[in-house]
């Protein structure tokens, strides 16, 4: 499964997402397509994401697994 990098409107990175979701976001106008200097494709969100969604649980699982 291909994951596409995602940025907030201010340019800060967030969790990558599936290509199918990126296509839907671009079609609905929720994100814009961009390419960096190395010709890597990424999307930038138009609006800020909901603050109640975060990757804290995912990060917590990784640290628990590594310790």
Beta strands, then each sheet from edge to edge (+ up, - down):
strand 1: 3-7
strand 2: 13-18
strand 3: 31-35
strand 4: 41-45
sheet 1: 2+ 1- 4- 3+
end
